[in-house]
Amino acid sequence: MAPSFDWWAKQSHRGTPVVVKMENPNWSMVELEGPSEEDFLITTESSGSGRVRDKGHRGGKNAKQLTWVLLLKAHRAAGCLTSIASAMLSLAAAIRRRVASGRTDDEDDDNEEENENDGGGGCREKENPTVKTRFYFCIKMFLWLSVLLLGLEVIAFYKGWHLGTPHFEFQLQSLWATPLGVKGVFDWIYSRWVLVRVEYLAPPLQFLANACIVLFLIQSVDRLILCLGCLWIRLKKIKPLPKQDDPGKDLESGENNGYFPMVLVQIPMCNEKEVYQQSIAAVCNLEWPKSKLLIQILDDSDDPTTQLMIKEEVRKWQQEGAHIVYRHRVIRDGYKAGNLKSAMNCSYVKDYEFVAIFDADFQPNPDFLKLTVPHFKDNEEVGLVQARWSFVNKDENLLTRLQNINLAFHFEVEQQVNGIFINFFGFNGTAGVWRIKALEDAGGWLERTTVEDMDIAVRAHLKGWKFVFLNDVECQCELPESYEAYRKQQHRWHSGPMQLFRLCLPDIIRAEIKFGKKFNLIFLFFLLRKLILPFYSFTLFCIILPMTMFIPEAELPSWVVCYIPATMSFLNILPAPKSFPFIVPYLLFENTMSVTKFNAMISGLFQLGSAYEWVVTKKSGRSSEGDLVSLVGKEPTHHRGVSVPNLKEMKEEILQQEQKASRKKKHNRLYTKELALAFLLLTASARSLLSAQGIHFYFLLFQGISFLLVGLDLIGEQVQ
């Protein structure tokens, strides 16, 4: 009998309602009331005819419905298990392909890939192989030592050596009092090992752990103060405001009522055929009087086809009336800094007051200049106005989601707080407008480091220029989607500041600025946030913590391992609230990236070979996938006496190049340092089981799994 829908009209239900949706199309959606106790009781009632009425039939009906519910849940559980099994099989197949390919990060890229990604063309400095493998060799030796010690500890555990038990000290003393032949060779060796670690290894390890804990607490306090500053800005609704909010209604006649100074727009690029069209189109659509705007396309590409495509794109916009020029350097020295320096040497630059810089994958909104340039009006001390970044592919994969958390905190908290309270922050290299006078006063672009943007910002700050950060003005760009691209980007971002610190420290000390500004530059800007952070992250969680498992006389408190890192991750994720489900992967991934950041920091600090490595971050061009089709469908304006580029031929040429590139054999890689640390942490987690250290075990286990996933290149873009 079909269930009655009169249940909806009842005022009270003693059972729990269950919504059932059968996957079979012959079934419909009904609501079943869970059986209550009275449904299974047989009661008698007196009726007019004297017959006894049995209520047990209700229990039979509900029992049948409950059976269907249980069968449905079992079916769904089986489907879930099938999905999990399928995912695990796919994961195992991916791991098998990685191992079978045998391609690791120690191998050099193919020549074609180097030419495509190398920002400096043939000027890229190759890293010394000895320097490159030294760090990995140390980790590998540490891994083998930990495996040996784990075997020793397992044997000792089964022989009754239980560290931390009340009888351990008595057992050790009795063995020392027993002759060697009686107590056995293993017991003698293990007792000697215990003595060595108690007397010689534990004290320096505990001292190093305590020092890292102090650095960790200092950095946590700094992070907390920044978050409190951001909270204060939000509560008080503080934001930089220009002296004149409305720069003018009529753009073309802005000299009467608005503020429209001469603005130069620069787009440096190198072999970036995936994104050049979107950036050129975006800057050509900026709302600014054409007579007061000049766009420079600074192309350092060494690929003739890419050069031709960019030239044709520039010619197309020239035909549309845009004031745009194409520049290509013959001698391409100095990477991006050399490119910008060469462009600023043009004779016509003296006619312009401001310069806006955008990387090749950035797409400013049409009102970008109207929102940024007015902050310079009647404020001669302002040298830079920086906008924040937004990302078109932040939800592409787990890697881009985790990057979005980091960069949201960087802009929302670090840049905004420093901009509001001290008028200084590191220039992000793009999506910013400089006063040309400030650039010249600071000495112009220099090619001495791989972070030319931070270099010019520090030198301008030492000259007394103030910076403005606009958190509500966004500029779209892309995030690296593969771990390889992200790893190289982070290496450059963390080795360059250490190079710059060595070069700028004498200038900072001699500069005629207040002591507070010197303290902020030296201790907070460079040491705490650029040096100490990667140092303690790697040393504390990847070296000291595993060592304390094998030298348990040195301890790391649970609050250091769990509670404070979780709190800091919570604070970091606040500017991106939609990313809260990823708080645990974010914490683990940040510790995993500490290997790359620590290696980069050491390379920059001691001027090793990889500190000078510059590789253009690979772009996918996702934000411009529809741009070319829209341009093809758009009828270009024909001008007499000039040639019109055939966009259909350009599209066919791009498709042919993409097909050619897809035929190249691509690989996901194995990252040896991350894999070695993964096995080291997993070995340490196995050792922690012998000491029954719960929080330490779970942290080491999940951190080891995180290193393993990253080492197998399973976190970013997957090449099929």
C-alpha positions as CSV (number, residue, x, y, z in Angstrom):
1,M,0.0,0.0,0.0
2,A,1.4,3.4,-0.9
3,P,2.2,5.7,1.9
4,S,-0.2,8.5,2.7
5,F,0.9,12.1,2.3
6,D,-1.6,13.1,5.1
7,W,1.5,12.9,7.4
8,W,2.4,16.4,6.3
9,A,-0.9,17.6,8.0
10,K,0.0,16.2,11.4
11,Q,0.9,18.7,14.1
12,S,3.4,16.4,15.9
13,H,5.7,13.6,15.0
14,R,7.4,11.4,17.5
15,G,9.6,9.7,14.9
16,T,12.4,11.3,12.9
17,P,11.5,12.3,9.3
18,V,13.7,10.8,6.6
19,V,13.8,12.1,3.0
20,V,14.3,9.2,0.6
21,K,15.2,9.8,-3.1
22,M,15.4,6.6,-5.0
23,E,17.8,6.6,-8.0
24,N,15.5,4.3,-9.9
25,P,13.2,6.6,-12.1
26,N,10.2,4.4,-11.3
27,W,10.2,5.5,-7.7
28,S,9.1,8.9,-6.5
29,M,10.2,11.1,-3.5
30,V,8.3,10.4,-0.3
31,E,8.8,11.3,3.3
32,L,8.9,8.4,5.7
33,E,8.3,8.8,9.4
34,G,10.8,6.9,11.4
35,P,9.1,4.2,13.6
36,S,8.4,5.1,17.2
37,E,8.1,2.7,20.0
38,E,4.3,2.6,19.9
39,D,4.4,1.5,16.3
40,F,5.8,-1.9,17.4
41,L,3.4,-2.3,20.3
42,I,0.1,-4.4,19.9
43,T,-2.6,-2.7,21.9
44,T,-6.3,-3.5,22.2
45,E,-9.1,-1.0,22.1
46,S,-12.8,-1.6,22.7
47,S,-15.0,-0.8,19.7
48,G,-18.7,-0.6,19.2
49,S,-18.8,-4.2,17.9
50,G,-16.6,-5.5,20.7
51,R,-13.8,-6.6,18.4
52,V,-10.2,-6.2,19.3
53,R,-8.3,-3.9,16.8
54,D,-4.6,-4.7,16.3
55,K,-2.3,-1.8,15.7
56,G,0.6,-4.0,14.8
57,H,0.0,-3.5,11.0
58,R,1.5,0.0,11.3
59,G,4.7,-1.4,12.7
60,G,4.8,-3.9,9.7
61,K,4.3,-1.0,7.2
62,N,7.0,1.1,8.8
63,A,9.3,-1.8,9.1
64,K,9.1,-2.4,5.4
65,Q,9.8,1.3,4.7
66,L,12.7,1.2,7.1
67,T,14.1,-1.7,5.2
68,W,14.0,0.3,2.0
69,V,15.7,3.2,3.7
70,L,18.5,0.9,5.0
71,L,18.9,-0.6,1.5
72,L,19.2,2.9,0.0
73,K,21.8,3.9,2.6
74,A,23.7,0.7,1.9
75,H,23.5,1.4,-1.9
76,R,24.9,5.0,-1.3
77,A,27.6,3.7,1.0
78,A,28.6,1.2,-1.7
79,G,28.7,4.0,-4.3
80,C,30.9,6.1,-2.0
81,L,33.3,3.2,-1.4
82,T,33.4,2.6,-5.2
83,S,34.3,6.3,-5.7
84,I,37.0,6.2,-3.1
85,A,38.4,3.0,-4.6
86,S,38.4,4.5,-8.0
87,A,40.2,7.7,-6.7
88,M,42.8,5.5,-4.9
89,L,43.4,3.5,-8.1
90,S,43.8,6.7,-10.1
91,L,46.2,8.0,-7.5
92,A,48.2,4.8,-7.6
93,A,48.3,4.9,-11.4
94,A,49.6,8.5,-11.2
95,I,52.3,7.5,-8.8
96,R,53.3,4.6,-10.9
97,R,53.6,6.9,-14.0
98,R,55.8,9.3,-12.0
99,V,58.1,6.6,-10.8
100,A,58.2,4.9,-14.2
101,S,59.1,8.2,-16.0
102,G,62.0,8.8,-13.6
103,R,62.0,12.5,-14.3
104,T,63.2,14.5,-11.3
105,D,63.8,18.1,-10.4
106,D,67.6,17.4,-10.6
107,E,67.4,17.1,-14.4
108,D,67.7,20.1,-16.6
109,D,64.7,21.1,-18.8
110,D,64.6,20.5,-22.5
111,N,66.2,23.2,-24.6
112,E,62.9,24.2,-26.1
113,E,61.3,24.6,-22.6
114,E,64.2,26.7,-21.4
115,N,63.9,29.0,-24.4
116,E,60.2,29.4,-23.9
117,N,60.3,30.1,-20.1
118,D,63.7,31.8,-19.7
119,G,63.2,35.5,-19.0
120,G,66.8,36.3,-19.8
121,G,67.2,34.2,-22.9
122,G,70.7,33.0,-23.2
123,C,71.8,35.1,-20.2
124,R,70.4,32.7,-17.6
125,E,73.1,31.6,-15.2
126,K,73.4,27.9,-14.7
127,E,73.5,26.7,-11.1
128,N,76.6,24.8,-10.0
129,P,75.7,21.1,-9.8
130,T,77.7,20.7,-6.6
131,V,75.8,23.5,-4.9
132,K,72.5,22.2,-6.2
133,T,72.9,18.7,-4.7
134,R,74.6,19.7,-1.4
135,F,71.3,20.4,0.3
136,Y,69.7,17.2,-0.9
137,F,72.7,15.2,0.2
138,C,72.4,16.5,3.7
139,I,68.7,15.6,3.8
140,K,69.4,12.1,2.4
141,M,72.1,11.4,5.0
142,F,69.7,12.5,7.7
143,L,67.1,10.2,6.3
144,W,69.4,7.1,6.3
145,L,70.5,7.9,9.9
146,S,66.9,8.2,11.0
147,V,66.1,4.8,9.4
148,L,69.1,3.2,11.2
149,L,68.1,4.8,14.5
150,L,64.4,3.6,14.0
151,G,65.7,0.0,13.6
152,L,67.8,0.4,16.8
153,E,64.8,1.8,18.7
154,V,62.4,-0.9,17.6
155,I,64.9,-3.6,18.7
156,A,65.4,-1.9,22.0
157,F,61.6,-1.6,22.5
158,Y,61.1,-5.3,22.1
159,K,64.0,-6.0,24.4
160,G,62.2,-4.0,27.2
161,W,63.9,-0.6,26.8
162,H,60.8,1.6,27.4
163,L,61.9,5.2,27.6
164,G,59.9,7.2,30.1
165,T,58.9,4.2,32.3
166,P,59.8,4.3,36.0
167,H,62.2,1.4,35.6
168,F,64.2,2.9,32.8
169,E,66.8,4.7,34.9
170,F,67.2,1.7,37.2
171,Q,67.5,-0.6,34.1
172,L,70.3,1.6,32.7
173,Q,72.2,1.8,36.0
174,S,72.0,-2.0,36.5
175,L,73.3,-2.6,32.9
176,W,76.3,-0.3,33.6
177,A,77.1,-2.3,36.7
178,T,76.9,-5.6,34.8
179,P,80.0,-7.0,32.9
180,L,79.9,-6.7,29.1
181,G,79.7,-10.5,28.6
182,V,76.7,-10.8,30.8
183,K,74.6,-7.9,29.6
184,G,75.1,-8.6,25.9
185,V,76.5,-6.6,23.0
186,F,73.2,-4.9,22.0
187,D,72.4,-3.7,25.5
188,W,75.9,-2.3,25.8
189,I,75.6,-0.5,22.5
190,Y,72.2,0.9,23.2
191,S,73.2,2.0,26.7
192,R,76.1,3.8,25.2
193,W,73.8,5.5,22.7
194,V,71.5,6.6,25.5
195,L,74.5,8.1,27.3
196,V,75.7,9.9,24.3
197,R,72.4,11.5,23.5
198,V,71.7,12.5,27.1
199,E,75.1,14.0,27.7
200,Y,76.1,15.4,24.3
201,L,73.2,15.6,21.8
202,A,70.1,16.6,23.9
203,P,71.5,19.9,25.4
204,P,72.5,21.5,22.1
205,L,69.3,20.2,20.4
206,Q,67.2,21.6,23.2
207,F,69.0,24.9,23.0
208,L,68.4,25.1,19.2
209,A,64.7,24.1,19.7
210,N,64.3,26.9,22.3
211,A,65.9,29.4,20.1
212,C,63.5,28.5,17.2
213,I,60.6,28.6,19.6
214,V,61.6,32.2,20.6
215,L,61.8,33.2,16.9
216,F,58.5,31.4,16.3
217,L,56.8,33.4,19.1
218,I,58.3,36.7,17.8
219,Q,57.0,36.1,14.3
220,S,53.6,35.0,15.7
221,V,53.4,38.3,17.7
222,D,54.3,40.2,14.5
223,R,51.5,38.4,12.6
224,L,49.0,39.1,15.4
225,I,49.9,42.8,15.5
226,L,49.4,43.0,11.7
227,C,46.0,41.3,12.0
228,L,45.0,43.7,14.8
229,G,46.0,46.6,12.6
230,C,43.9,45.2,9.8
231,L,40.9,44.8,12.2
232,W,41.4,48.5,13.3
233,I,41.4,49.6,9.7
234,R,38.1,47.8,9.1
235,L,36.4,49.0,12.2
236,K,37.4,52.6,11.6
237,K,36.8,52.3,7.8
238,I,40.2,53.8,7.1
239,K,41.2,54.1,3.5
240,P,43.5,56.4,1.4
241,L,41.5,59.1,-0.3
242,P,42.7,61.4,-3.1
243,K,42.5,65.2,-2.6
244,Q,40.0,65.2,-5.5
245,D,37.7,62.2,-5.8
246,D,36.2,63.0,-9.2
247,P,39.0,63.6,-11.7
248,G,36.6,64.9,-14.3
249,K,33.5,63.9,-16.2
250,D,34.7,64.6,-19.8
251,L,37.9,62.7,-20.4
252,E,38.8,64.4,-23.6
253,S,38.5,67.9,-22.0
254,G,40.1,66.9,-18.7
255,E,42.5,69.9,-18.7
256,N,39.6,72.2,-17.7
257,N,38.0,70.3,-14.8
258,G,39.9,67.1,-14.2
259,Y,43.4,65.9,-13.3
260,F,44.9,64.2,-16.3
261,P,48.7,64.3,-16.2
262,M,50.9,62.6,-18.8
263,V,51.0,58.9,-18.1
264,L,53.3,56.2,-19.6
265,V,52.1,52.6,-19.5
266,Q,54.7,49.8,-19.7
267,I,54.1,46.1,-20.3
268,P,57.4,44.1,-20.1
269,M,57.0,40.6,-21.5
270,C,59.2,37.7,-22.7
271,N,57.9,34.8,-24.8
272,E,54.4,35.0,-23.3
273,K,52.2,34.3,-26.3
274,E,49.5,32.9,-24.1
275,V,48.6,36.2,-22.5
276,Y,49.9,39.1,-24.6
277,Q,46.6,39.9,-26.3
278,Q,44.6,40.3,-23.1
279,S,47.1,42.7,-21.5
280,I,47.5,44.8,-24.6
281,A,43.7,45.0,-25.0
282,A,43.2,45.9,-21.4
283,V,45.6,48.8,-21.4
284,C,44.4,50.1,-24.7
285,N,40.9,50.4,-23.2
286,L,42.0,52.5,-20.2
287,E,39.8,55.5,-19.7
288,W,42.3,58.3,-20.1
289,P,42.8,61.0,-22.7
290,K,44.6,59.5,-25.6
291,S,46.8,62.6,-26.0
292,K,48.1,62.1,-22.5
293,L,48.7,58.4,-22.6
294,L,51.5,56.4,-24.2
295,I,51.7,52.6,-24.1
296,Q,55.0,50.8,-24.4
297,I,55.1,47.1,-25.2
298,L,58.5,46.0,-24.0
299,D,59.1,42.7,-25.8
300,D,62.1,40.7,-24.8
301,S,61.0,37.6,-26.6
302,D,63.7,35.6,-28.4
303,D,61.1,33.6,-30.4
304,P,60.6,35.2,-33.9
305,T,57.0,33.9,-34.1
306,T,56.1,35.4,-30.8
307,Q,57.7,38.7,-31.8
308,L,55.7,38.8,-35.0
309,M,52.4,38.0,-33.2
310,I,53.0,40.8,-30.7
311,K,54.0,43.3,-33.4
312,E,50.8,42.5,-35.3
313,E,48.7,43.0,-32.2
314,V,50.3,46.4,-31.6
315,R,49.8,47.4,-35.2
316,K,46.1,46.4,-34.9
317,W,45.6,48.7,-31.9
318,Q,47.5,51.5,-33.6
319,Q,45.0,51.3,-36.4
320,E,42.2,51.5,-33.9
321,G,43.7,54.8,-32.7
322,A,45.6,53.7,-29.6
323,H,48.8,55.6,-28.8
324,I,51.0,52.4,-28.5
325,V,54.6,51.5,-29.5
326,Y,56.5,48.3,-29.8
327,R,60.1,48.0,-28.4
328,H,62.4,45.0,-28.7
329,R,65.9,45.0,-27.3
330,V,68.8,43.6,-29.3
331,I,71.0,43.1,-26.2
332,R,68.7,41.6,-23.6
333,D,70.7,42.0,-20.4
334,G,69.4,42.4,-16.9
335,Y,66.1,40.5,-17.2
336,K,63.0,42.6,-16.4
337,A,65.0,45.4,-14.7
338,G,67.1,45.8,-17.8
339,N,64.1,45.9,-20.0
340,L,62.4,48.7,-17.9
341,K,65.7,50.6,-17.6
342,S,66.1,50.6,-21.4
343,A,62.6,51.8,-21.9
344,M,63.0,54.7,-19.4
345,N,66.0,55.9,-21.4
346,C,63.8,56.9,-24.4
347,S,63.9,60.6,-25.2
348,Y,60.2,61.1,-25.0
349,V,59.9,59.7,-21.4
350,K,60.8,63.2,-20.1
351,D,57.4,64.5,-21.3
352,Y,55.6,62.1,-18.9
353,E,55.0,62.5,-15.2
354,F,53.9,59.0,-14.1
355,V,54.5,55.4,-15.3
356,A,52.1,52.5,-14.8
357,I,53.6,49.0,-15.0
358,F,51.7,45.8,-15.7
359,D,53.1,42.3,-16.2
360,A,52.0,40.4,-19.3
361,D,49.2,38.5,-17.6
362,F,47.6,41.5,-15.8
363,Q,44.3,43.0,-17.0
364,P,43.6,46.4,-15.4
365,N,40.0,47.7,-15.4
366,P,39.3,50.6,-17.7
367,D,39.1,53.0,-14.6
368,F,42.4,51.9,-13.2
369,L,44.2,55.2,-13.9
370,K,41.2,57.2,-12.7
371,L,41.3,55.4,-9.3
372,T,45.1,55.5,-8.8
373,V,46.6,58.7,-10.4
374,P,44.5,61.2,-8.4
375,H,46.3,60.1,-5.2
376,F,49.4,62.0,-6.5
377,K,47.5,65.3,-6.9
378,D,48.7,68.0,-4.5
379,N,50.8,65.4,-2.6
380,E,54.3,65.7,-3.8
381,E,55.6,63.1,-1.2
382,V,53.8,60.2,-2.8
383,G,56.0,58.2,-5.0
384,L,54.0,55.0,-5.6
385,V,50.4,53.9,-5.7
386,Q,49.9,50.2,-5.6
387,A,46.7,48.2,-6.4
388,R,46.0,44.7,-5.1
389,W,45.8,41.6,-7.3
390,S,42.8,39.4,-8.0
391,F,43.0,36.0,-9.6
392,V,41.0,34.5,-12.4
393,N,42.1,30.9,-11.7
394,K,42.1,30.8,-7.9
395,D,39.7,27.8,-7.9
396,E,41.5,25.9,-10.6
397,N,43.1,23.3,-8.3
398,L,44.3,22.8,-4.7
399,L,47.6,24.6,-5.4
400,T,45.9,27.8,-6.7
401,R,43.5,27.8,-3.7
402,L,46.4,27.7,-1.2
403,Q,48.2,30.4,-3.1
404,N,45.1,32.6,-2.9
405,I,45.1,32.3,0.9
406,N,48.7,33.4,1.1
407,L,48.3,36.4,-1.3
408,A,45.0,37.5,0.2
409,F,46.7,37.8,3.5
410,H,49.7,39.6,1.9
411,F,47.5,42.3,0.3
412,E,44.7,42.5,2.8
413,V,46.9,42.6,5.9
414,E,50.6,43.1,5.2
415,Q,50.4,45.6,2.4
416,Q,47.4,47.5,3.7
417,V,48.5,47.8,7.3
418,N,52.1,48.9,6.3
419,G,50.6,51.4,3.7
420,I,48.2,53.0,6.2
421,F,50.5,53.2,9.3
422,I,54.0,53.7,7.9
423,N,53.5,54.6,4.2
424,F,56.0,51.9,3.1
425,F,55.7,48.4,1.7
426,G,57.4,46.3,-1.0
427,F,56.4,47.2,-4.5
428,N,54.8,44.1,-6.1
429,G,56.4,44.7,-9.5
430,T,53.1,45.2,-11.3
431,A,49.7,46.9,-11.0
432,G,51.3,50.0,-9.6
433,V,51.8,53.6,-10.7
434,W,55.2,55.4,-10.0
435,R,56.0,59.0,-10.1
436,I,58.9,59.1,-12.6
437,K,60.7,61.7,-10.4
438,A,60.7,59.2,-7.6
439,L,62.2,56.5,-9.8
440,E,65.0,58.9,-10.9
441,D,65.6,60.1,-7.4
442,A,66.0,56.5,-6.2
443,G,68.6,55.8,-8.9
444,G,66.4,54.1,-11.5
445,W,66.1,50.4,-12.2
446,L,69.1,48.3,-11.3
447,E,69.9,44.7,-12.5
448,R,71.8,43.7,-9.4
449,T,69.1,41.3,-8.0
450,T,66.2,39.3,-9.2
451,V,63.7,41.4,-7.1
452,E,64.1,44.7,-8.9
453,D,60.7,45.8,-7.6
454,M,61.7,45.5,-3.9
455,D,65.1,47.1,-4.7
456,I,63.6,50.3,-6.2
457,A,61.0,50.4,-3.3
458,V,63.6,50.3,-0.6
459,R,65.8,52.9,-2.3
460,A,62.8,55.2,-2.8
461,H,61.9,54.8,0.8
462,L,65.4,55.7,1.9
463,K,65.0,58.9,-0.1
464,G,61.8,59.8,1.8
465,W,59.1,58.9,-0.7
466,K,55.8,57.7,0.6
467,F,53.7,54.8,-0.8
468,V,49.9,54.4,-1.0
469,F,48.2,51.0,-1.1
470,L,44.6,50.8,-2.5
471,N,43.0,47.6,-1.2
472,D,39.7,48.3,-3.1
473,V,41.4,48.7,-6.5
474,E,42.0,45.3,-8.1
475,C,43.8,44.1,-11.1
476,Q,43.2,40.6,-12.5
477,C,46.0,38.2,-13.1
478,E,46.9,34.5,-13.1
479,L,48.3,32.2,-10.4
480,P,50.8,29.4,-11.3
481,E,48.9,26.2,-11.8
482,S,51.7,23.7,-11.7
483,Y,54.0,23.1,-8.7
484,E,57.1,23.4,-10.9
485,A,56.2,27.0,-11.9
486,Y,55.1,27.9,-8.4
487,R,58.3,26.5,-6.9
488,K,60.5,28.5,-9.3
489,Q,58.5,31.7,-8.5
490,Q,58.9,31.2,-4.8
491,H,62.6,30.5,-5.1
492,R,63.1,33.9,-6.9
493,W,60.8,35.7,-4.4
494,H,62.8,34.4,-1.4
495,S,66.4,34.4,-2.7
496,G,66.2,38.0,-4.1
497,P,65.4,39.7,-0.8
498,M,68.5,38.1,0.8
499,Q,70.6,39.4,-2.1
500,L,69.1,42.8,-1.6
501,F,69.6,42.8,2.2
502,R,73.3,42.2,1.8
503,L,73.6,45.1,-0.7
504,C,71.3,47.5,1.0
505,L,72.3,47.1,4.6
506,P,75.2,49.7,4.5
507,D,72.9,52.2,2.7
508,I,70.2,51.7,5.3
509,I,72.6,52.2,8.2
510,R,74.0,55.4,6.6
511,A,70.6,56.8,5.4
512,E,69.4,60.0,7.0
513,I,66.1,58.6,8.2
514,K,64.5,58.1,11.6
515,F,65.7,55.2,13.8
516,G,62.2,53.7,13.7
517,K,62.3,53.4,9.9
518,K,65.7,51.8,10.0
519,F,64.5,49.3,12.6
520,N,61.4,48.5,10.5
521,L,63.6,48.0,7.4
522,I,66.3,45.9,9.0
523,F,64.5,43.9,11.6
524,L,60.8,43.6,10.5
525,F,61.0,43.9,6.7
526,F,64.1,41.9,6.0
527,L,65.2,39.8,9.0
528,L,61.8,38.8,10.5
529,R,59.6,38.4,7.4
530,K,62.2,37.4,4.8
531,L,64.9,35.5,6.8
532,I,63.6,34.3,10.1
533,L,60.3,33.0,8.8
534,P,61.6,30.4,6.3
535,F,64.5,29.6,8.7
536,Y,62.5,28.6,11.7
537,S,59.7,27.0,9.6
538,F,62.1,24.6,8.1
539,T,64.4,24.1,11.0
540,L,61.7,23.7,13.7
541,F,59.2,21.5,11.9
542,C,61.3,19.6,9.4
543,I,64.6,19.0,11.3
544,I,64.3,19.6,15.1
545,L,60.9,17.9,15.5
546,P,62.0,14.6,13.8
547,M,65.2,14.7,15.8
548,T,63.4,15.0,19.1
549,M,61.7,11.7,18.3
550,F,65.1,10.0,18.2
551,I,66.5,12.1,21.0
552,P,63.5,12.2,23.3
553,E,65.5,13.9,26.0
554,A,65.0,17.1,24.0
555,E,61.3,18.1,23.8
556,L,59.0,20.3,21.8
557,P,55.8,21.3,23.7
558,S,52.5,20.4,22.2
559,W,51.5,24.0,21.9
560,V,54.4,24.6,19.6
561,V,53.6,21.7,17.4
562,C,49.8,22.1,17.2
563,Y,48.1,25.1,18.9
564,I,50.1,28.1,17.8
565,P,50.5,27.0,14.2
566,A,46.8,26.3,14.0
567,T,46.0,29.8,15.4
568,M,48.4,31.4,12.9
569,S,46.9,29.5,10.1
570,F,43.4,30.7,11.2
571,L,44.6,34.3,11.2
572,N,46.2,33.9,7.8
573,I,43.0,32.5,6.3
574,L,40.7,35.3,7.7
575,P,41.1,37.5,4.6
576,A,39.9,34.6,2.4
577,P,36.9,33.3,4.5
578,K,35.7,31.0,1.7
579,S,39.0,29.0,2.0
580,F,38.3,27.9,5.6
581,P,37.8,24.2,4.5
582,F,41.4,24.3,3.4
583,I,42.9,25.4,6.7
584,V,44.6,22.1,7.5
585,P,46.0,21.6,3.9
586,Y,47.2,25.2,4.1
587,L,49.1,24.6,7.4
588,L,50.7,21.4,6.0
589,F,51.5,23.0,2.6
590,E,53.2,26.0,4.2
591,N,55.5,23.8,6.1
592,T,56.2,21.8,2.9
593,M,57.1,24.9,1.0
594,S,59.6,25.9,3.8
595,V,62.1,23.6,2.1
596,T,62.1,25.6,-1.1
597,K,62.0,28.9,0.8
598,F,64.9,27.9,3.1
599,N,67.0,26.7,0.2
600,A,66.3,30.0,-1.7
601,M,67.1,32.1,1.4
602,I,70.4,30.4,1.9
603,S,71.2,30.8,-1.8
604,G,70.5,34.5,-1.7
605,L,72.2,35.1,1.6
606,F,75.5,33.4,0.6
607,Q,75.3,34.3,-3.1
608,L,75.1,30.8,-4.4
609,G,74.5,30.0,-8.1
610,S,70.7,29.6,-7.9
611,A,70.3,33.0,-6.4
612,Y,70.7,34.6,-9.8
613,E,68.2,32.3,-11.6
614,W,65.4,34.1,-13.3
615,V,62.6,32.1,-15.0
616,V,59.5,33.7,-16.3
617,T,56.5,32.2,-14.5
618,K,54.6,30.0,-16.9
619,K,51.2,31.3,-17.8
620,S,48.2,29.3,-19.0
621,G,46.2,32.2,-20.5
622,R,42.9,31.0,-19.0
623,S,41.7,34.5,-18.7
624,S,42.2,35.1,-22.4
625,E,40.7,31.9,-23.8
626,G,37.8,33.8,-25.2
627,D,39.6,36.9,-26.2
628,L,41.0,35.7,-29.5
629,V,37.6,34.4,-30.7
630,S,35.9,37.7,-29.8
631,L,38.6,39.6,-31.7
632,V,38.1,37.3,-34.7
633,G,34.4,37.9,-34.7
634,K,34.9,41.7,-34.3
635,E,35.1,43.6,-37.6
636,P,38.3,45.7,-37.5
637,T,38.2,49.3,-38.6
638,H,40.0,49.7,-41.9
639,H,42.3,52.6,-42.4
640,R,43.7,53.8,-45.7
641,G,47.4,53.3,-46.2
642,V,48.0,50.7,-43.5
643,S,47.9,47.0,-43.5
644,V,45.2,45.1,-41.6
645,P,46.3,42.0,-39.7
646,N,44.5,38.8,-40.6
647,L,43.3,37.7,-37.2
648,K,42.0,34.4,-38.6
649,E,45.5,33.5,-39.9
650,M,46.9,34.5,-36.5
651,K,44.4,32.2,-34.7
652,E,45.3,29.3,-37.0
653,E,49.0,29.9,-36.4
654,I,48.4,29.9,-32.6
655,L,46.4,26.7,-32.8
656,Q,49.2,25.1,-34.8
657,Q,51.8,26.1,-32.3
658,E,49.6,24.8,-29.4
659,Q,49.3,21.5,-31.2
660,K,53.0,21.4,-31.8
661,A,53.6,22.1,-28.1
662,S,51.1,19.4,-27.1
663,R,53.1,16.9,-29.1
664,K,56.1,17.6,-26.9
665,K,56.4,15.0,-24.2
666,K,55.5,16.7,-20.9
667,H,56.1,15.3,-17.5
668,N,55.1,15.7,-13.9
669,R,58.3,15.5,-11.9
670,L,59.6,13.8,-8.8
671,Y,61.0,16.2,-6.3
672,T,63.8,14.5,-4.5
673,K,64.2,16.8,-1.5
674,E,60.5,16.7,-0.7
675,L,60.4,12.9,-1.1
676,A,63.4,12.5,1.2
677,L,61.8,14.7,3.8
678,A,58.6,12.8,3.5
679,F,60.2,9.5,4.3
680,L,62.2,11.2,7.1
681,L,59.0,12.6,8.7
682,L,57.2,9.3,8.3
683,T,60.1,7.5,9.9
684,A,60.0,9.9,12.8
685,S,56.2,9.4,13.2
686,A,56.8,5.6,13.4
687,R,59.4,6.3,16.2
688,S,56.9,8.5,18.1
689,L,54.6,5.6,18.4
690,L,57.2,3.9,20.6
691,S,57.0,6.9,23.0
692,A,53.2,7.2,22.7
693,Q,53.4,10.9,21.7
694,G,49.9,11.5,20.3
695,I,50.0,15.0,18.8
696,H,53.5,14.7,17.6
697,F,52.7,11.4,15.9
698,Y,49.7,12.9,14.0
699,F,51.5,16.0,13.0
700,L,54.5,14.0,11.7
701,L,52.2,11.6,9.9
702,F,50.1,14.2,8.1
703,Q,53.1,16.4,7.4
704,G,55.0,13.4,5.9
705,I,52.0,12.6,3.7
706,S,51.9,16.3,2.6
707,F,55.6,16.1,1.6
708,L,54.9,12.9,-0.2
709,L,52.1,14.3,-2.2
710,V,54.2,17.4,-3.2
711,G,57.2,15.3,-3.9
712,L,55.1,13.1,-6.3
713,D,53.8,16.4,-7.9
714,L,50.2,15.5,-7.1
715,I,49.1,18.9,-5.8
716,G,49.1,21.1,-8.9
717,E,48.4,20.7,-12.6
718,Q,48.4,17.1,-13.8
719,V,49.8,16.3,-17.2
720,Q,48.0,13.4,-18.8
